[in-house]
Amino acid sequence: MSGFGTEVAFKLGPGTADEARAVAAELAAAAAGCRRHVLFLDEAAGAYGVLAEWDRRGDAEGFAARPAAARALERLAARTGAAPRVRLYAMEECPPG
């Protein structure tokens, strides 16, 4: 299975996993129609990321511009003092073994 991913990476500082989970929940709510939405945590470094997986490239490309996602990204930028990194990926499944 292949698809597309929209990654949002951000730093909140060490020990802020609960805050990162709240950000992830807000972005997940804005990601209606995605296949899966996951949160990556490096709590010791305070670095986090979310990845939304999509079937269609256009959905992945347009995610950050959705009104709810844009508001969440604006709040995140205000909180951190820098815009979060938003990247688009083409994804290909590679079965293990």
C-alpha positions in Angstrom: 0.0 0.0 0.0 1.3 3.5 -0.8 0.0 6.9 0.0 1.1 10.3 1.2 2.0 11.8 4.6 1.9 15.2 6.1 4.4 15.6 8.9 4.3 18.4 11.4 7.4 18.7 13.6 7.8 21.0 16.6 9.7 21.5 19.8 8.1 22.4 23.1 11.0 21.6 25.5 11.7 18.6 27.8 8.8 17.2 29.9 6.0 18.6 27.7 4.5 15.3 26.4 1.1 16.1 27.7 1.1 19.4 25.8 2.3 17.6 22.7 -0.5 15.2 23.0 -3.0 18.1 23.2 -1.4 19.6 20.0 -1.6 16.1 18.3 -5.3 15.7 19.3 -6.1 19.2 17.8 -4.3 18.3 14.6 -6.0 14.9 14.5 -9.4 16.5 14.8 -8.5 18.6 11.7 -7.3 15.6 9.8 -10.8 14.1 8.9 -10.4 11.6 6.1 -6.8 10.6 6.8 -5.9 6.9 7.1 -4.0 7.2 10.3 -2.7 10.0 12.6 0.3 9.3 14.9 2.3 11.2 17.4 6.1 10.8 17.7 7.6 11.7 21.1 11.1 12.4 22.3 10.1 13.7 25.6 13.7 14.1 27.0 14.6 16.4 24.1 11.2 18.0 24.0 10.9 17.3 20.2 7.6 16.0 18.8 5.9 15.3 15.5 2.7 14.1 14.1 2.2 12.3 10.8 -1.2 12.1 9.0 -1.4 9.4 6.3 -3.6 10.0 3.3 -4.7 8.1 0.2 -4.5 11.1 -2.1 -1.7 13.6 -2.6 -4.1 16.5 -2.7 -5.4 15.8 0.8 -1.9 15.6 2.1 -0.9 18.8 0.4 -4.0 20.7 1.6 -4.0 19.5 5.2 -2.1 22.5 6.7 -4.3 25.0 4.9 -7.5 23.5 6.4 -9.0 26.1 8.7 -8.8 24.0 11.9 -5.2 22.8 11.1 -4.1 26.4 10.2 -5.4 27.7 13.5 -3.6 24.9 15.4 -0.4 25.6 13.5 -0.7 29.3 14.3 -1.2 28.6 18.0 1.8 26.3 18.0 3.9 28.9 16.3 2.8 31.5 18.9 3.7 29.1 21.7 7.1 28.1 20.3 8.2 31.4 18.7 8.7 29.6 15.4 6.5 28.0 12.7 6.4 24.3 13.0 8.0 22.3 10.1 5.4 21.0 7.8 6.6 18.4 5.2 4.9 16.3 2.6 6.0 12.7 1.9 5.2 10.1 -0.7 5.0 6.8 1.2 5.6 3.3 0.1 5.1 0.2 2.2 8.1 -2.1 2.6 7.0 -5.4 4.1 9.5 -6.7 6.7 11.5 -9.8 6.1 
